[in-house]
Amino acid sequence: WVGSPTGRGHAGGLLAMSDARAVIARNFPAAWIAPAARTSLPQKVQSLLQRIGALEGAPVVSEGALGLQALARFQSVEAAGDAVRTLHGTDLRTAAEKKAVNFQAPKESERFWLQLVPSDGAGAAAAAATPSVTAATVAREAAAPRRLRPKPNGVHLSPLPASWGEVDVMLLASPYGSVSQVRMEELPTGQQKGALIDYHKESEAASALAGLNGLSLMGTTLRCVVQEEPEPAKPTQLFVLYLDELPMPARPEAEPRLDDCELFLANLPRTSRTEESARAWLAGFGDVEEVLLVKDSRLVPTGKAYARFRSYSEALNALRSIRATASSEGGQQATWSESERALRGTRGPYGLDMLRRLSAAIPEVRQATGAASLGLGSSDPTAPADIRATGSTAGRQVHFVVRCEHASQADECGARLAKALTMVHETYSREVRGSLVLRGFPASWSEKGLKFVFAPFGGITSVVLEEEREGGSPEAVAQRIAYVKLRNAGSTKKAASNLHQTRVGDGDLVEECVVACCQWHLRGWSTGALHVAIYIDQLAMNRRPLEAGPSPEDRELFVRNLPLQDMNRQQLQEYFEGFGEVDDLSLIRDTFTDEPIGEGYVRFKQHRDARRCLEALTPEHEAEANDLAGTWSESERALQRKANCYSFNLIAELVGADGSGLAKLKAESKLQGLWVLAESLKQKDRFAPPISGRQLHFVGKCTEEAHVQLFRDQLEKALEETHTRIADRLEKRRRKAEAAVATPGGTLAEQANAAADAKAARPPGSTTGGNFAAEGGPTNGQTPWHGPGAPPPSPWAVAGSGYGWGDWR
C-alpha cells in the first residue's frame, strides 16, 4: 500500500506537527527532587530549557503515573525539537556514580527523559496557562495519547481545603443541580485538593460553572472550569508494512555479508503466488529454507515475498539468475533483504544499528500522521526484546504495524519511514564506508576523547558512535563502537596499525584503555570475520622453477605497477591490444576499499602475443616502483594441472592428496576458513564464498586484521616448499632420463624411449646443458634470449629438442 498510484497524503498530520511546541520532562537529577528542593523544581526545569530556547511561561509540575513530570511550552517548534534532540537521554549520574559501576551504560531511569507532547494533547497543553484547564488535567493529557473534548455535564473545582472530602463537595455543589459523582484529587502543592464533579444534566453543570467560579471560600478564591474527557475511540484499520517495501532511492551498493541468505522478491510469476508454488519455482536456484509471501490487508498475495536459502552462494545464484531474467524479459525483481541487514545490527553490511535508528523515528512519524499507533516488529530471536514484544504475527522479517483510521495515513507513515531509512543509507555512505573502526573504549569517552586519540594522525572529520552486542545476541552487554573518518585519508592504514591493541588516553581528560582499531571491511561475515583474497601471483616466489620456460599454452601474464592514476581500464585494454588480441583484463582490488591496486592479469588470444608483450615489460626482478613489470601467470600454470610446463599439478601439491596441506595452512594462519578458488575450479563446499576473480586465489576467513600478514606469510612458505619439491623432481627426472640415454646397450626401441624421456624431462626452452638460467637465459621465466654468437633459431626446430636453441613458433 505504500507508494500507491493515488499518492494520498495526510495534511492534518502536518498541521499537528507544526504546533508541536509542548514538551514533557521526567527522570530529574536526585538533587532536584529531594524533599527540601522540590519546591524549586519548576525554576530549575525552566532554567535548563531556556538554554535551548524561550518558553511561553513557567513549567507546570505534577505527579504522573511514572512519577514527577514537568510540562513546558516553547515559543517555537524548532526550539522544542532542539531541546528533545539535545537533552533526551542525557546521563544524569555523577562521575563517582559512573566509576562505581565501572562506567557501564546508564539505566533508563538514570537518563533525563524529554519528549514532545503527542499531537492529540497539544491543544490541551497549549491551554495549560488558561483558566479552562488545570495542571492535573494537563498531566492526564500528556499520559494519554487520545484527544480530549469538553465534558458538558462535568466541572473541575479547586483549590479546596486539604481536610475536605466528597461529602463537603456534595454540600457545596448540590444547590446547582443533582450531582451524580464526585472524585477528589491532590493538587501539586500537596496542601490543597481539587474535585471533579459530574451532574446529571448539562444545564446543571453550566449553573455550577457560573455560580462557583470566583466564589470566595475560607479566604481562597475558587476556580471552576469545564472538565475534559478522552474522545471516544474511532474505528481503525490495521496495516502491515515490511521494511523492504519502503522506497529506497539512496540504497548504497554495500557488499552483503557472506552468510546473508535472504532475498526480497517482487513481481513473482503469477503461477508462483502460493507458498508451495513459490518454493517449487525457487528450488531451481538452490535449497530454500523459508518463503514468506507478502499479503495485503485482505490477505491477498501482493506478488512480493521473502525467500531464505540455505547458503549465501545459493542466494547469490538465485539473485543473479532472477536479475538476468528480469533484464531480458522485464519480469521478476530480486534484492538482498534489507530486513536481514537490519537484524544484523552493527555486524551487518552498513555497520549501523538500523532498528534503533528506525525506532527513534517512530514517535515523530506517528505524531505527524495522526496514526492511532505505530510499532516496529519482528519475531526473530536476534531482535531486541521490545521489538519482539509487539505481538505481531507478521513473521520474523522486520515490519511496521500501523493502526489508523484511513489508508492515506498508512501511506504517509510509509513515506516518512522511507526518509528515516534514507538517513541510515546516507550515514553509511558518508561516514561508515572507508572509515576506521574503533572498539574497546570506555563509556566515559566522548567525541572529544576520540579527537584526542586521532590527533597525531591529522585529526578527524566525522565520528559515528554505535552500540554493538557481542555475537548479535539481544541479551549480550552492549559495547561501544566508533566509526572515524580521518581528515587525511592517507593516514588510515598507519592509524589502524599504530592504534590496534595499544594503550591510549592520558588518564586525566581521556580515560586510559587498550583499544582495537581496524579498517572498515567491505566484505566479511556477520560474525565479524573478514574476507581476505590473495592471488597466487601476488606471493613472493623465490624458488619458482625458472628452468621451466613457458609452454605453447601459456597466454596469460601477471602485471604490476599498472599506471591507474594516468589510465582507465579502457586505455589499459587498448595498450595491451597493441601486442595482440586480448581475451581478458582482470584488475585486482583492495580488500578494504575495493579500489584497483595496480596489479592484475592480461590474457591474450595467442601465446606469441603474450610473449611479445612480456618482452616489452620490465622483468620483475629489475623493476622499480613505477616500472610496468610482468611475468608469466603462475595461476594459469596451476590451473593447467599436469599439462603445464612443470608437468606437475601445482594445486594438488599445495592442497595435498587428502587435503592435509590445506588444513595445515588454515591452522598455521589462524583462520576460521580457507578456500582455494578460481573460475574453472568446481567448488563442492556450498558455504564457500564466491570467487573474487577468474584466476587462482586463496580466500581466508580472518578473525583479526593482524592475521592477514600471517596468512600471506604462510602462503608464501607453502608455495616455496611446493616450488622446491617441483624443482627437485624436475632435476631428478632430467638426470635420470639423461643417464638412461647415455647408458650404452639396449634395444633400439629402448634407446628411443630413453631419448623421449630425456626430452620430456627438459622443460620447453631448455638446452642440453640442463639449467637454462645458468647459460645466460632469463631468470624471470621469459622466453630465451639469443646472445651473441648463438645460432639463430630454426623455424622448424622443436623446442627443447636438444639440437640447439629452441623457439616456439
C-alpha positions, 0 to 999 in steps of 0.5 A, spaced: 500 500 500 505 504 500 507 508 494 500 507 491 498 510 484 493 515 488 499 518 492 494 520 498 497 524 503 495 526 510 495 534 511 492 534 518 498 530 520 502 536 518 498 541 521 499 537 528 506 537 527 507 544 526 504 546 533 508 541 536 511 546 541 509 542 548 514 538 551 514 533 557 520 532 562 521 526 567 527 522 570 530 529 574 537 529 577 536 526 585 538 533 587 532 536 584 527 532 587 529 531 594 524 533 599 527 540 601 528 542 593 522 540 590 519 546 591 524 549 586 523 544 581 519 548 576 525 554 576 530 549 575 526 545 569 525 552 566 532 554 567 535 548 563 530 549 557 531 556 556 538 554 554 535 551 548 530 556 547 524 561 550 518 558 553 511 561 553 511 561 561 513 557 567 513 549 567 507 546 570 509 540 575 505 534 577 505 527 579 504 522 573 503 515 573 511 514 572 512 519 577 514 527 577 513 530 570 514 537 568 510 540 562 513 546 558 511 550 552 516 553 547 515 559 543 517 555 537 517 548 534 524 548 532 526 550 539 522 544 542 525 539 537 532 542 539 531 541 546 528 533 545 534 532 540 539 535 545 537 533 552 533 526 551 537 521 554 542 525 557 546 521 563 544 524 569 549 520 574 555 523 577 562 521 575 563 517 582 556 514 580 559 512 573 566 509 576 562 505 581 559 501 576 565 501 572 562 506 567 557 501 564 551 504 560 546 508 564 539 505 566 533 508 563 531 511 569 538 514 570 537 518 563 533 525 563 527 523 559 524 529 554 519 528 549 514 532 545 507 532 547 503 527 542 499 531 537 492 529 540 494 533 547 497 539 544 491 543 544 490 541 551 497 543 553 497 549 549 491 551 554 495 549 560 496 557 562 488 558 561 483 558 566 479 552 562 484 547 564 488 545 570 495 542 571 492 535 573 488 535 567 494 537 563 498 531 566 492 526 564 493 529 557 500 528 556 499 520 559 494 519 554 495 519 547 487 520 545 484 527 544 480 530 549 473 534 548 469 538 553 465 534 558 458 538 558 455 535 564 462 535 568 466 541 572 473 541 575 473 545 582 479 547 586 483 549 590 479 546 596 481 545 603 486 539 604 481 536 610 475 536 605 472 530 602 466 528 597 461 529 602 463 537 603 463 537 595 456 534 595 454 540 600 457 545 596 455 543 589 448 540 590 444 547 590 446 547 582 443 541 580 443 533 582 450 531 582 451 524 580 459 523 582 464 526 585 472 524 585 477 528 589 484 529 587 491 532 590 493 538 587 501 539 586 502 543 592 500 537 596 496 542 601 490 543 597 485 538 593 481 539 587 474 535 585 471 533 579 464 533 579 459 530 574 451 532 574 446 529 571 444 534 566 448 539 562 444 545 564 446 543 571 453 543 570 453 550 566 449 553 573 455 550 577 460 553 572 457 560 573 455 560 580 462 557 583 467 560 579 470 566 583 466 564 589 470 566 595 471 560 600 475 560 607 479 566 604 481 562 597 478 564 591 475 558 587 476 556 580 471 552 576 472 550 569 469 545 564 472 538 565 475 534 559 474 527 557 478 522 552 474 522 545 471 516 544 475 511 540 474 511 532 474 505 528 481 503 525 484 499 520 490 495 521 496 495 516 502 491 515 508 494 512 515 490 511 521 494 511 523 492 504 517 495 501 519 502 503 522 506 497 529 506 497 532 511 492 539 512 496 540 504 497 548 504 497 551 498 493 554 495 500 557 488 499 552 483 503 555 479 508 557 472 506 552 468 510 546 473 508 541 468 505 535 472 504 532 475 498 526 480 497 522 478 491 517 482 487 513 481 481 513 473 482 510 469 476 503 469 477 503 461 477 508 462 483 503 466 488 502 460 493 507 458 498 508 451 495 508 454 488 513 459 490 518 454 493 517 449 487 519 455 482 525 457 487 528 450 488 531 451 481 536 456 484 538 452 490 535 449 497 530 454 500 529 454 507 523 459 508 518 463 503 514 468 506 509 471 501 507 478 502 499 479 503 495 485 503 490 487 508 485 482 505 490 477 505 491 477 498 498 475 495 501 482 493 506 478 488 512 480 493 515 475 498 521 473 502 525 467 500 531 464 505 536 459 502 540 455 505 547 458 503 549 465 501 552 462 494 545 459 493 542 466 494 547 469 490 545 464 484 538 465 485 539 473 485 543 473 479 539 468 475 532 472 477 536 479 475 538 476 468 531 474 467 528 480 469 533 484 464 531 480 458 524 479 459 522 485 464 519 480 469 521 478 476 525 483 481 530 480 486 534 484 492 538 482 498 533 483 504 534 489 507 530 486 513 536 481 514 541 487 514 537 490 519 537 484 524 544 484 523 545 490 527 552 493 527 555 486 524 551 487 518 553 490 511 552 498 513 555 497 520 549 501 523 544 499 528 538 500 523 532 498 528 534 503 533 535 508 528 528 506 525 525 506 532 527 513 534 523 515 528 517 512 530 514 517 535 515 523 530 512 519 524 506 517 528 505 524 531 505 527 524 500 522 521 495 522 526 496 514 526 492 511 532 499 507 533 505 505 530 510 499 532 516 496 529 516 488 529 519 482 528 519 475 531 526 473 530 530 471 536 536 476 534 531 482 535 531 486 541 526 484 546 521 490 545 521 489 538 519 482 539 514 484 544 509 487 539 505 481 538 505 481 531 504 475 527 507 478 521 513 473 521 520 474 523 522 479 517 522 486 520 515 490 519 511 496 521 504 495 524 500 501 523 493 502 526 489 508 523 483 510 521 484 511 513 489 508 508 492 515 506 495 515 513 498 508 512 501 511 506 504 517 509 507 513 515 510 509 509 513 515 506 516 518 512 519 511 514 522 511 507 526 518 509 528 515 516 531 509 512 534 514 507 538 517 513 541 510 515 543 509 507 546 516 507 550 515 514 553 509 511 555 512 505 558 518 508 561 516 514 561 508 515 564 506 508 572 507 508 572 509 515 576 506 521 573 502 526 574 503 533 572 498 539 574 497 546 573 504 549 570 506 555 563 509 556 566 515 559 569 517 552 566 522 548 567 525 541 572 529 544 576 523 547 576 520 540 579 527 537 584 526 542 586 519 540 586 521 532 590 527 533 597 525 531 594 522 525 591 529 522 585 529 526 578 527 524 572 529 520 566 525 522 565 520 528 559 515 528 558 512 535 554 505 535 552 500 540 554 493 538 552 486 542 557 481 542 555 475 537 548 479 535 545 476 541 539 481 544 541 479 551 549 480 550 552 487 554 552 492 549 559 495 547 561 501 544 563 502 537 566 508 533 566 509 526 572 515 524 573 518 518 580 521 518 581 528 515 587 525 511 585 519 508 592 517 507 593 516 514 588 510 515 592 504 514 598 507 519 592 509 524 589 502 524 596 499 525 599 504 530 592 504 534 590 496 534 591 493 541 595 499 544 594 503 550 591 510 549 588 516 553 592 520 558 588 518 564 586 525 566 581 528 560 581 521 556 580 515 560 586 510 559 584 503 555 587 498 550 583 499 544 582 495 537 582 499 531 581 496 524 579 498 517 572 498 515 571 491 511 567 491 505 566 484 505 566 479 511 561 475 515 556 477 520 560 474 525 565 479 524 570 475 520 573 478 514 574 476 507 581 476 505 583 474 497 590 473 495 592 471 488 597 466 487 601 471 483 601 476 488 606 471 493 613 472 493 616 466 489 623 465 490 624 458 488 619 458 482 622 453 477 625 458 472 628 452 468 621 451 466 620 456 460 613 457 458 609 452 454 605 453 447 599 454 452 601 459 456 597 466 454 596 469 460 601 474 464 601 477 471 602 485 471 604 490 476 605 497 477 599 498 472 599 506 471 591 507 474 592 514 476 594 516 468 589 510 465 582 507 465 581 500 464 579 502 457 586 505 455 589 499 459 585 494 454 587 498 448 595 498 450 595 491 451 591 490 444 597 493 441 601 486 442 595 482 440 588 480 441 586 480 448 581 475 451 581 478 458 583 484 463 582 482 470 584 488 475 585 486 482 582 490 488 583 492 495 580 488 500 578 494 504 576 499 499 575 495 493 579 500 489 584 497 483 591 496 486 595 496 480 596 489 479 592 484 475 592 479 469 592 480 461 590 474 457 591 474 450 588 470 444 595 467 442 601 465 446 606 469 441 602 475 443 603 474 450 610 473 449 611 479 445 608 483 450 612 480 456 618 482 452 616 489 452 615 489 460 620 490 465 622 483 468 620 483 475 626 482 478 629 489 475 623 493 476 622 499 480 616 502 483 613 505 477 616 500 472 610 496 468 613 489 470 610 482 468 611 475 468 608 469 466 601 467 470 603 462 475 595 461 476 594 459 469 600 454 470 596 451 476 590 451 473 593 447 467 594 441 472 599 436 469 599 439 462 603 445 464 610 446 463 612 443 470 608 437 468 606 437 475 599 439 478 601 445 482 594 445 486 594 438 488 601 439 491 599 445 495 592 442 497 595 435 498 592 428 496 587 428 502 587 435 503 592 435 509 596 441 506 590 445 506 588 444 513 595 445 515 595 452 512 588 454 515 591 452 522 598 455 521 594 462 519 589 462 524 583 462 520 576 460 521 576 458 513 580 457 507 578 456 500 582 455 494 578 458 488 578 460 481 573 460 475 574 453 472 575 450 479 568 446 481 567 448 488 563 442 492 563 446 499 556 450 498 558 455 504 564 457 500 564 464 498 564 466 491 570 467 487 573 474 487 576 473 480 577 468 474 584 466 476 587 462 482 586 465 489 586 463 496 580 466 500 581 466 508 576 467 513 580 472 518 578 473 525 583 479 526 586 484 521 593 482 524 592 475 521 592 477 514 600 478 514 600 471 517 596 468 512 600 471 506 606 469 510 604 462 510 602 462 503 608 464 501 612 458 505 607 453 502 608 455 495 616 455 496 616 448 499 611 446 493 616 450 488 622 446 491 619 439 491 617 441 483 624 443 482 627 437 485 623 432 481 624 436 475 632 435 476 631 428 478 627 426 472 632 430 467 638 426 470 635 420 470 632 420 463 639 423 461 643 417 464 638 412 461 640 415 454 647 415 455 647 408 458 650 404 452 646 397 450 639 396 449 634 395 444 633 400 439 626 401 441 629 402 448 634 407 446 628 411 443 624 411 449 630 413 453 631 419 448 623 421 449 624 421 456 630 425 456 626 430 452 620 430 456 624 431 462 627 438 459 622 443 460 620 447 453 626 452 452 631 448 455 638 446 452 642 440 453 646 443 458 640 442 463 639 449 467 637 454 462 638 460 467 645 458 468 647 459 460 645 466 460 637 465 459 632 469 463 631 468 470 624 471 470 621 465 466 621 469 459 622 466 453 630 465 451 634 470 449 639 469 443 646 472 445 651 473 441 654 468 437 648 463 438 645 460 432 639 463 430 633 459 431 630 454 426 623 455 424 622 448 424 626 446 430 622 443 436 623 446 442 627 443 447 629 438 442 636 438 444 639 440 437 640 447 439 636 453 441 629 452 441 623 457 439 616 456 439 613 458 433 
